[in-house]
């Protein structure tokens, strides 16, 4: 399976970057072919220019070259994974802007939906799962991201996986890296 891995963190040499590397190794170990979209390294502009605004009137639309390149990238893959730090109980702005611009009307939703087989959202959260559960953050993120974005765009096999306690010690971080690799290995199961 060809898997587009959308990575969003300003520093590749971070825990998020290490999770990306382990996830990709897991994908490769299970026979999948990853393609990494490193939004910061590639300097993707998340702002919506007029040319890429959704045309909800139903007429034909021609997107900017930047969006067409990203749409081609999505189309040549069978599935998508996102790896990102959880900021304000959601995706970082660059990932949100990538979705806003690239997954546009009548290409990803509306008359035409995405044909991706599956999606996995891997969020790195500084706090523990108990804190997320107590405040309902996990449910809110699943509703917003899995139901409101992935399912809405036609990806019915989608889920959110949160890696908690990212600010803890080396043992905890190592366990998160082991889990990231396992997520890559079992992605296509």
Residue frames as a rotation matrix with the C-alpha (Angstrom) as fourth column:
UNK 1
0.587 0.810 0.000 0.00
0.810 -0.587 0.000 0.00
0.000 0.000 -1.000 0.00
UNK 2
-0.443 -0.647 0.620 1.27
0.598 -0.729 -0.334 3.50
0.668 0.223 0.710 -0.82
UNK 3
0.412 0.545 -0.730 0.84
0.911 -0.241 0.334 5.75
0.006 -0.803 -0.596 2.22
UNK 4
0.024 -0.319 0.947 1.09
0.202 -0.927 -0.317 9.54
0.979 0.199 0.042 2.26
UNK 5
0.138 -0.070 -0.988 2.46
0.989 0.070 0.133 10.54
0.060 -0.995 0.079 5.67
UNK 6
0.367 0.088 0.926 1.71
0.217 -0.976 0.007 14.21
0.905 0.198 -0.377 6.39
UNK 7
-0.013 -0.514 -0.858 4.13
0.989 0.121 -0.087 15.50
0.149 -0.850 0.506 9.02
UNK 8
0.437 0.207 0.876 3.68
0.172 -0.974 0.144 18.83
0.883 0.088 -0.461 10.80
UNK 9
0.730 -0.292 -0.618 6.27
0.593 -0.181 0.785 20.06
-0.341 -0.939 0.041 13.26
UNK 10
0.921 -0.369 -0.126 8.64
-0.389 -0.847 -0.363 23.00
0.027 0.383 -0.923 12.90
UNK 11
-0.048 -0.985 0.167 11.61
-0.980 0.079 0.182 20.81
-0.193 -0.155 -0.969 13.91
UNK 12
0.480 0.143 -0.865 12.31
-0.503 0.853 -0.138 17.45
0.719 0.502 0.482 12.27
UNK 13
-0.479 -0.684 -0.550 14.75
0.197 0.527 -0.827 16.69
0.856 -0.504 -0.117 15.12
UNK 14
-0.382 0.493 0.782 12.02
-0.902 -0.384 -0.198 16.54
0.202 -0.781 0.591 17.75
UNK 15
-0.648 0.260 0.716 10.04
-0.203 0.847 -0.492 13.79
-0.734 -0.464 -0.496 19.43
UNK 16
0.491 0.855 -0.170 7.43
-0.366 0.025 -0.930 14.25
-0.791 0.519 0.325 16.68
UNK 17
0.293 -0.486 -0.823 10.19
-0.944 -0.010 -0.330 13.74
0.152 0.874 -0.462 14.09
UNK 18
-0.778 -0.576 0.252 11.36
-0.620 0.769 -0.154 10.59
-0.105 -0.276 -0.955 15.89
UNK 19
-0.143 0.824 0.548 7.77
-0.146 0.530 -0.835 9.29
-0.979 -0.199 0.045 15.90
UNK 20
0.622 0.314 -0.717 7.61
-0.708 -0.165 -0.687 9.98
-0.334 0.935 0.120 12.15
UNK 21
-0.243 -0.822 -0.515 10.82
-0.935 0.340 -0.101 8.01
0.258 0.457 -0.851 11.54
UNK 22
-0.822 -0.045 0.568 9.63
-0.320 0.861 -0.396 5.03
-0.471 -0.507 -0.721 13.60
UNK 23
0.223 0.969 0.102 6.19
-0.281 0.164 -0.946 5.05
-0.934 0.182 0.309 11.97
UNK 24
0.484 -0.120 -0.867 7.80
-0.875 -0.096 -0.475 5.07
-0.027 0.988 -0.151 8.51
UNK 25
-0.657 -0.753 -0.043 10.13
-0.749 0.658 -0.074 2.19
0.084 -0.016 -0.996 9.50
UNK 26
-0.505 0.562 0.655 7.08
-0.159 0.686 -0.710 0.22
-0.848 -0.463 -0.257 10.62
UNK 27
0.558 0.701 -0.444 5.30
-0.545 -0.094 -0.833 0.92
-0.626 0.707 0.329 7.33
UNK 28
0.119 -0.616 -0.778 8.34
-0.959 0.133 -0.252 -0.27
0.259 0.776 -0.575 5.37
UNK 29
-0.779 -0.428 0.458 8.76
-0.573 0.782 -0.244 -3.39
-0.254 -0.452 -0.855 7.54
UNK 30
-0.195 0.798 0.571 5.22
0.042 0.588 -0.808 -4.44
-0.980 -0.133 -0.148 6.65
UNK 31
-0.475 -0.124 0.871 5.74
0.779 0.400 0.482 -3.92
-0.408 0.908 -0.093 2.92
UNK 32
0.685 0.727 -0.043 4.12
0.647 -0.635 -0.422 -0.50
-0.334 0.261 -0.906 2.53
UNK 33
-0.289 -0.747 0.599 5.63
0.903 -0.421 -0.089 2.40
0.319 0.515 0.796 0.59
UNK 34
0.328 0.412 -0.850 5.59
0.737 -0.674 -0.042 5.72
-0.591 -0.613 -0.525 2.48
UNK 35
-0.145 -0.336 0.931 5.73
0.704 -0.696 -0.142 9.17
0.696 0.634 0.337 0.90
UNK 36
-0.165 0.015 -0.986 6.46
0.913 -0.377 -0.159 11.93
-0.374 -0.926 0.048 3.41
UNK 37
0.241 0.263 0.934 4.92
0.496 -0.861 0.114 15.38
0.834 0.436 -0.338 3.12
UNK 38
-0.256 -0.418 -0.872 6.96
0.955 -0.248 -0.162 17.45
-0.149 -0.874 0.462 5.59
UNK 39
0.599 0.703 0.383 4.84
0.774 -0.631 -0.052 20.60
0.206 0.328 -0.922 5.59
UNK 40
0.810 -0.342 -0.476 7.40
0.003 -0.810 0.586 22.82
-0.586 -0.476 -0.656 7.34
UNK 41
-0.198 -0.959 0.204 10.47
0.263 0.148 0.953 21.61
-0.944 0.243 0.223 5.44
UNK 42
-0.391 0.137 0.910 8.57
0.918 0.132 0.374 22.00
-0.069 0.982 -0.177 2.16
UNK 43
-0.916 0.008 -0.401 7.33
0.079 -0.977 -0.200 25.44
-0.394 -0.215 0.894 3.25
UNK 44
-0.444 0.848 0.289 3.69
0.793 0.222 0.567 24.67
0.417 0.481 -0.771 2.51
UNK 45
-0.940 0.196 0.280 1.64
-0.260 -0.942 -0.213 27.86
0.222 -0.273 0.936 2.83
UNK 46
-0.716 0.681 -0.152 -1.50
0.683 0.640 -0.352 27.03
-0.143 -0.357 -0.923 4.84
UNK 47
-0.519 0.542 -0.662 -3.21
-0.157 -0.821 -0.549 30.34
-0.840 -0.180 0.511 4.05
UNK 48
-0.022 0.654 0.756 -6.18
0.798 0.467 -0.381 30.17
-0.602 0.595 -0.532 1.69
UNK 49
-0.888 -0.217 -0.406 -5.74
-0.055 -0.826 0.561 32.41
-0.457 0.520 0.721 -1.37
UNK 50
-0.081 0.914 -0.397 -8.81
-0.735 -0.324 -0.596 33.46
-0.673 0.244 0.698 -3.33
UNK 51
-0.223 -0.065 -0.973 -7.89
-0.918 0.350 0.188 31.05
0.328 0.934 -0.138 -6.14
UNK 52
-0.812 -0.166 -0.559 -8.21
-0.045 0.974 -0.224 28.04
0.582 -0.157 -0.798 -3.82
UNK 53
-0.636 0.667 0.389 -11.41
-0.665 -0.218 -0.714 29.04
-0.392 -0.713 0.582 -2.05
UNK 54
-0.692 0.441 0.572 -14.06
0.461 0.879 -0.120 26.33
-0.556 0.181 -0.811 -2.35
UNK 55
-0.811 0.512 -0.283 -16.45
-0.555 -0.523 0.647 26.96
0.183 0.681 0.709 -5.22
UNK 56
-0.781 0.541 0.313 -19.72
0.126 0.626 -0.769 25.82
-0.612 -0.561 -0.557 -3.69
UNK 57
-0.069 0.772 -0.632 -21.81
-0.751 -0.457 -0.477 26.98
-0.657 0.442 0.611 -6.66
UNK 58
0.478 0.277 0.833 -21.01
0.105 0.924 -0.367 23.76
-0.872 0.263 0.413 -8.52
UNK 59
0.916 -0.180 -0.359 -18.98
-0.399 -0.305 -0.865 25.27
0.046 0.935 -0.352 -11.35
UNK 60
0.637 -0.754 -0.160 -15.61
0.623 0.625 -0.471 23.96
0.455 0.201 0.868 -12.49
UNK 61
0.924 -0.381 -0.003 -12.63
-0.285 -0.696 0.659 25.16
-0.254 -0.608 -0.752 -10.50
UNK 62
0.520 -0.850 -0.084 -8.95
0.328 0.289 -0.899 25.44
0.789 0.440 0.429 -11.33
UNK 63
0.926 -0.189 -0.326 -6.68
0.304 -0.135 0.943 25.38
-0.222 -0.973 -0.068 -8.28
UNK 64
0.592 -0.793 -0.147 -3.22
-0.795 -0.604 0.054 26.89
-0.131 0.085 -0.988 -7.83
UNK 65
0.218 -0.623 -0.751 -0.15
-0.473 0.606 -0.640 24.84
0.854 0.495 -0.163 -8.78
UNK 66
-0.693 -0.508 0.511 0.65
-0.668 0.188 -0.720 24.27
0.269 -0.841 -0.470 -5.10
UNK 67
-0.034 0.781 0.623 -2.75
-0.773 0.375 -0.511 22.69
-0.633 -0.499 0.592 -4.50
UNK 68
0.723 0.288 -0.628 -2.64
-0.663 0.546 -0.512 20.66
0.196 0.787 0.586 -7.71
UNK 69
-0.257 -0.894 -0.368 0.75
-0.566 0.448 -0.692 19.21
0.783 0.030 -0.621 -6.64
UNK 70
-0.743 0.002 0.669 -0.65
-0.637 0.306 -0.708 18.22
-0.206 -0.952 -0.226 -3.26
UNK 71
0.357 0.927 0.116 -3.80
-0.786 0.365 -0.499 16.74
-0.505 0.087 0.859 -4.79
UNK 72
0.452 -0.293 -0.842 -1.64
-0.619 0.577 -0.533 14.66
0.642 0.762 0.080 -7.17
UNK 73
-0.660 -0.732 0.169 0.31
-0.585 0.360 -0.726 13.49
0.470 -0.579 -0.666 -4.14
UNK 74
-0.311 0.650 0.693 -2.90
-0.719 0.317 -0.619 12.36
-0.622 -0.691 0.369 -2.43
UNK 75
0.612 0.674 -0.414 -4.15
-0.766 0.375 -0.521 10.66
-0.196 0.636 0.746 -5.61
UNK 76
0.143 -0.609 -0.780 -1.01
-0.595 0.577 -0.559 8.55
0.791 0.544 -0.280 -6.08
UNK 77
-0.878 -0.395 0.273 -1.38
-0.442 0.445 -0.779 7.08
0.186 -0.804 -0.565 -2.58
UNK 78
-0.388 0.720 -0.575 -3.82
0.250 0.683 0.686 4.51
0.887 0.123 -0.445 -1.22
UNK 79
0.514 0.470 -0.717 -4.00
0.799 0.040 0.600 5.84
0.311 -0.882 -0.355 2.32
UNK 80
0.106 -0.447 0.888 -2.97
-0.100 -0.894 -0.438 8.77
0.989 -0.042 -0.139 4.49
UNK 81
0.319 -0.066 -0.945 -1.45
0.924 0.241 0.295 9.19
0.209 -0.968 0.138 7.93
UNK 82
0.500 -0.145 0.854 -0.92
-0.121 -0.988 -0.097 12.42
0.857 -0.055 -0.512 9.85
UNK 83
0.148 -0.498 -0.854 1.75
0.952 0.306 -0.013 12.88
0.268 -0.811 0.520 12.52
UNK 84
-0.023 -0.001 1.000 1.51
0.081 -0.997 0.001 16.07
0.996 0.081 0.023 14.55
UNK 85
-0.931 -0.178 -0.320 1.78
0.339 -0.085 -0.937 17.58
0.139 -0.980 0.139 18.02
UNK 86
0.118 0.991 -0.066 -1.56
0.908 -0.081 0.412 18.23
0.402 -0.109 -0.909 19.68
UNK 87
-0.944 -0.329 -0.024 -1.84
0.318 -0.889 -0.330 21.99
0.087 -0.319 0.944 20.06
UNK 88
-0.674 0.736 0.058 -4.98
-0.697 -0.608 -0.381 23.40
-0.245 -0.297 0.923 21.65
UNK 89
-0.291 0.549 0.784 -6.61
-0.122 0.791 -0.599 19.97
-0.949 -0.270 -0.163 21.44
UNK 90
0.854 0.520 0.007 -6.41
-0.064 0.117 -0.991 19.79
-0.516 0.846 0.133 17.67
UNK 91
0.460 -0.655 0.600 -4.11
0.887 0.312 -0.340 19.82
0.035 0.689 0.724 14.65
UNK 92
-0.386 -0.616 -0.686 -1.49
0.475 -0.771 0.425 22.52
-0.791 -0.162 0.591 14.20
UNK 93
0.299 0.556 -0.776 -2.48
-0.267 -0.731 -0.627 25.38
-0.916 0.395 -0.070 11.88
UNK 94
-0.485 -0.541 -0.687 -0.29
-0.801 -0.041 0.598 24.17
-0.351 0.840 -0.413 9.03
UNK 95
-0.939 0.206 0.276 -2.04
0.260 0.949 0.178 20.77
-0.225 0.239 -0.945 8.89
UNK 96
-0.038 0.983 -0.180 -5.45
0.502 -0.137 -0.854 22.42
-0.864 -0.123 -0.488 9.13
UNK 97
0.163 0.042 -0.986 -4.51
-0.593 -0.794 -0.132 24.81
-0.788 0.606 -0.105 6.32
UNK 98
-0.860 -0.474 -0.186 -3.22
-0.449 0.534 0.716 21.90
-0.240 0.700 -0.673 4.21
UNK 99
-0.624 0.715 0.316 -6.57
0.660 0.698 -0.278 20.14
-0.419 0.035 -0.907 4.60
UNK 100
0.176 0.737 -0.653 -8.51
0.180 -0.676 -0.714 23.38
-0.968 0.008 -0.251 3.97
UNK 101
-0.038 -0.274 -0.961 -6.64
-0.784 -0.588 0.199 24.16
-0.620 0.761 -0.193 0.75
UNK 102
-0.831 -0.463 -0.308 -6.00
-0.552 0.617 0.561 20.69
-0.070 0.636 -0.768 -0.66
UNK 103
-0.790 0.601 0.118 -9.11
0.584 0.797 -0.151 18.71
-0.185 -0.050 -0.981 0.32
UNK 104
-0.866 0.353 -0.354 -11.36
-0.380 -0.925 0.006 21.09
-0.325 0.140 0.935 -1.54
UNK 105
0.013 0.995 0.095 -15.02
-0.459 0.091 -0.884 21.03
-0.888 -0.032 0.458 -2.62
UNK 106
0.842 0.484 -0.239 -15.97
-0.455 0.399 -0.796 18.50
-0.290 0.779 0.556 -5.29
UNK 107
0.090 -0.831 -0.549 -12.53
-0.633 0.378 -0.676 16.96
0.769 0.408 -0.492 -5.05
UNK 108
-0.887 -0.424 -0.185 -12.53
-0.108 0.578 -0.809 15.65
0.449 -0.697 -0.558 -1.46
UNK 109
-0.633 0.763 -0.128 -16.16
0.423 0.203 -0.883 16.25
-0.648 -0.614 -0.451 -0.49
UNK 110
-0.160 0.666 -0.729 -19.38
-0.663 -0.619 -0.420 17.10
-0.731 0.417 0.540 -2.25
UNK 111
0.659 0.469 -0.588 -19.81
-0.749 0.338 -0.570 15.66
-0.068 0.816 0.574 -5.77
UNK 112
0.430 -0.610 -0.665 -16.55
-0.036 0.725 -0.688 13.74
0.902 0.320 0.290 -5.48
UNK 113
0.876 -0.175 0.449 -14.96
-0.462 -0.038 0.886 12.31
-0.138 -0.984 -0.114 -2.35
UNK 114
-0.145 -0.989 -0.001 -11.53
-0.986 0.145 0.076 10.95
-0.075 0.012 -0.997 -1.58
UNK 115
0.698 0.338 -0.631 -10.94
-0.469 0.882 -0.046 7.32
0.541 0.328 0.774 -2.53
UNK 116
-0.391 -0.891 0.231 -8.30
-0.748 0.160 -0.645 6.67
0.537 -0.425 -0.729 0.13
UNK 117
-0.083 0.303 -0.949 -8.59
0.138 0.947 0.290 3.27
0.987 -0.107 -0.120 1.79
UNK 118
0.509 0.196 -0.838 -7.81
0.822 0.176 0.541 4.47
0.253 -0.965 -0.072 5.31
UNK 119
0.196 -0.449 0.872 -6.52
-0.171 -0.891 -0.420 7.29
0.965 -0.067 -0.252 7.49
UNK 120
0.362 -0.166 -0.917 -4.64
0.895 0.339 0.291 7.39
0.262 -0.926 0.271 10.77
UNK 121
0.496 -0.191 0.847 -4.12
-0.207 -0.973 -0.099 10.56
0.844 -0.126 -0.522 12.79
UNK 122
0.244 -0.521 -0.818 -1.23
0.877 0.478 -0.043 10.25
0.413 -0.707 0.574 15.26
UNK 123
0.567 0.036 0.823 -1.22
-0.143 -0.979 0.142 13.12
0.811 -0.198 -0.550 17.74
UNK 124
-0.323 -0.736 -0.595 1.51
0.662 0.273 -0.698 13.68
0.676 -0.619 0.399 20.33
UNK 125
0.580 0.668 0.465 -0.04
0.042 -0.595 0.803 15.01
0.813 -0.446 -0.373 23.53
UNK 126
-0.404 -0.800 0.444 1.94
-0.383 -0.292 -0.876 16.46
0.831 -0.524 -0.188 26.43
UNK 127
-0.301 0.366 0.880 -0.64
-0.950 -0.033 -0.311 15.49
-0.085 -0.930 0.358 29.05
UNK 128
-0.927 -0.102 0.360 -1.90
-0.164 0.975 -0.147 12.09
-0.336 -0.195 -0.921 30.12
UNK 129
-0.726 0.679 -0.110 -4.92
0.198 0.360 0.912 10.20
0.658 0.640 -0.396 28.86
UNK 130
-0.319 0.625 -0.713 -6.76
0.944 0.146 -0.295 10.73
-0.081 -0.767 -0.636 32.17
UNK 131
-0.575 0.051 -0.817 -6.70
0.118 -0.982 -0.145 14.50
-0.810 -0.180 0.559 31.63
UNK 132
-0.912 0.243 -0.330 -8.03
-0.381 -0.204 0.902 14.08
0.152 0.948 0.279 28.09
UNK 133
-0.572 0.723 -0.388 -10.76
0.569 0.690 0.448 11.72
0.591 0.036 -0.806 29.27
UNK 134
-0.444 0.366 -0.818 -11.78
0.776 -0.300 -0.555 13.95
-0.448 -0.881 -0.151 32.20
UNK 135
-0.453 0.188 -0.871 -12.29
-0.182 -0.976 -0.117 16.94
-0.873 0.106 0.477 29.92
UNK 136
0.503 0.736 0.454 -13.64
0.247 0.381 -0.891 15.05
-0.828 0.560 0.010 26.90
UNK 137
0.079 -0.547 -0.834 -10.78
-0.707 -0.620 0.340 16.13
-0.703 0.563 -0.436 24.62
UNK 138
-0.832 -0.405 0.379 -10.33
-0.069 0.753 0.654 12.73
-0.551 0.518 -0.654 22.97
UNK 139
-0.116 0.882 0.456 -14.01
0.789 0.361 -0.497 12.54
-0.603 0.302 -0.738 22.06
UNK 140
0.589 0.312 -0.746 -13.97
-0.059 -0.903 -0.425 16.13
-0.806 0.294 -0.513 20.80
UNK 141
-0.309 -0.796 -0.520 -10.91
-0.695 -0.184 0.695 15.46
-0.649 0.576 -0.497 18.63
UNK 142
-0.778 0.080 0.623 -12.41
0.337 0.890 0.307 12.24
-0.530 0.449 -0.720 17.25
UNK 143
0.293 0.955 0.050 -15.64
0.642 -0.158 -0.750 14.04
-0.708 0.252 -0.660 16.39
UNK 144
0.520 -0.135 -0.844 -13.83
-0.410 -0.906 -0.108 16.92
-0.750 0.402 -0.526 14.72
UNK 145
-0.268 -0.842 -0.468 -11.07
-0.836 -0.037 0.547 15.05
-0.478 0.538 -0.694 12.90
UNK 146
-0.883 -0.068 0.465 -12.31
0.078 0.955 0.287 11.50
-0.463 0.290 -0.837 12.28
UNK 147
-0.077 0.951 0.301 -16.01
0.800 0.239 -0.551 12.16
-0.595 0.198 -0.779 11.74
UNK 148
0.591 0.445 -0.673 -15.95
0.152 -0.881 -0.448 15.81
-0.793 0.163 -0.588 10.64
UNK 149
0.100 -0.615 -0.782 -13.00
-0.854 -0.456 0.250 15.58
-0.511 0.643 -0.570 8.25
UNK 150
-0.825 -0.557 0.089 -11.98
-0.438 0.732 0.521 12.01
-0.356 0.391 -0.849 7.37
UNK 151
-0.504 0.706 0.498 -15.44
0.577 0.704 -0.413 10.41
-0.642 0.079 -0.762 7.25
UNK 152
0.382 0.660 -0.647 -16.97
-0.017 -0.694 -0.719 13.53
-0.924 0.286 -0.254 5.66
UNK 153
0.040 -0.483 -0.874 -14.39
-0.921 -0.358 0.155 13.23
-0.388 0.799 -0.460 2.85
UNK 154
0.610 0.384 -0.693 -15.19
-0.703 0.666 -0.249 9.55
0.366 0.639 0.676 2.22
UNK 155
-0.466 -0.792 -0.394 -12.54
-0.398 0.585 -0.706 7.81
0.790 -0.172 -0.589 4.35
UNK 156
0.577 0.810 0.102 -14.66
-0.496 0.248 0.833 5.45
0.649 -0.531 0.544 6.43
UNK 157
0.670 -0.456 -0.585 -11.70
0.663 0.722 0.198 3.50
0.332 -0.521 0.786 7.85
UNK 158
-0.024 -0.626 0.780 -10.18
-0.024 -0.779 -0.626 6.30
0.999 -0.034 0.004 9.92
UNK 159
0.708 0.248 -0.661 -9.04
0.629 0.201 0.751 6.66
0.319 -0.948 -0.014 13.50
UNK 160
0.491 -0.515 0.703 -7.20
-0.543 -0.811 -0.216 8.90
0.681 -0.275 -0.678 15.92
UNK 161
0.527 -0.436 -0.729 -4.30
0.716 0.690 0.104 7.54
0.458 -0.577 0.676 17.98
UNK 162
0.746 -0.259 0.613 -2.98
-0.427 -0.893 0.142 9.80
0.511 -0.368 -0.777 20.74
UNK 163
0.105 -0.799 -0.592 0.50
0.660 0.501 -0.559 9.29
0.744 -0.332 0.580 22.16
UNK 164
0.868 0.411 0.280 0.28
0.056 -0.641 0.766 10.78
0.494 -0.649 -0.579 25.65
UNK 165
0.871 -0.466 -0.154 2.79
0.123 -0.096 0.988 12.07
-0.475 -0.879 -0.026 28.21
UNK 166
0.709 -0.591 0.386 5.33
0.531 0.086 -0.843 13.27
0.465 0.802 0.374 25.64
UNK 167
0.417 -0.569 0.709 7.09
-0.516 -0.790 -0.331 15.47
0.748 -0.228 -0.623 28.20
UNK 168
0.938 -0.054 0.342 7.93
-0.270 0.507 0.819 12.58
-0.217 -0.860 0.461 30.52
UNK 169
0.198 -0.961 0.193 11.30
-0.573 0.046 0.818 10.85
-0.796 -0.272 -0.541 30.84
UNK 170
-0.471 -0.562 -0.680 13.36
-0.876 0.208 0.435 8.80
-0.103 0.800 -0.591 28.40
UNK 171
-0.901 0.152 0.407 11.65
0.098 0.984 -0.152 5.49
-0.423 -0.097 -0.901 29.26
UNK 172
0.070 0.995 -0.077 8.23
0.233 -0.092 -0.968 6.93
-0.970 0.050 -0.239 28.44
UNK 173
0.244 -0.047 -0.969 9.51
-0.794 -0.583 -0.172 8.48
-0.556 0.811 -0.180 25.22
UNK 174
-0.805 -0.571 -0.161 11.10
-0.570 0.669 0.477 5.21
-0.164 0.476 -0.864 24.17
UNK 175
-0.574 0.680 0.456 7.77
0.390 0.717 -0.578 3.46
-0.720 -0.154 -0.677 24.74
UNK 176
0.382 0.715 -0.585 6.08
-0.209 -0.550 -0.809 6.03
-0.900 0.431 -0.061 22.48
UNK 177
-0.182 -0.541 -0.821 8.62
-0.948 -0.127 0.293 5.33
-0.263 0.831 -0.490 19.73
UNK 178
-0.944 -0.085 0.320 7.99
-0.054 0.993 0.102 1.58
-0.326 0.079 -0.942 20.03
UNK 179
-0.101 0.988 0.117 4.26
0.380 0.146 -0.914 2.25
-0.920 -0.048 -0.390 19.75
UNK 180
0.273 0.155 -0.949 4.78
-0.659 -0.689 -0.302 4.49
-0.701 0.708 -0.086 16.69
UNK 181
-0.693 -0.588 -0.417 6.71
-0.712 0.466 0.526 1.73
-0.114 0.661 -0.741 14.93
UNK 182
-0.783 0.476 0.400 3.97
0.341 0.867 -0.364 -0.77
-0.520 -0.149 -0.841 15.78
UNK 183
0.200 0.875 -0.441 1.35
-0.033 -0.443 -0.896 1.63
-0.979 0.194 -0.060 14.37
UNK 184
-0.057 -0.312 -0.949 3.30
-0.943 -0.296 0.153 1.70
-0.328 0.903 -0.277 11.11
UNK 185
-0.930 -0.365 0.050 3.65
-0.340 0.902 0.267 -2.09
-0.143 0.231 -0.962 11.05
UNK 186
-0.628 0.745 0.224 -0.07
0.596 0.645 -0.478 -2.67
-0.501 -0.167 -0.849 11.58
UNK 187
-0.622 0.362 -0.694 -1.33
-0.409 -0.906 -0.106 0.29
-0.667 0.218 0.712 9.53
UNK 188
-0.541 0.377 -0.751 -2.64
-0.792 0.072 0.607 -1.82
0.283 0.923 0.260 6.64
UNK 189
-0.983 0.171 -0.073 -4.18
0.186 0.923 -0.337 -4.57
0.009 -0.344 -0.939 8.81
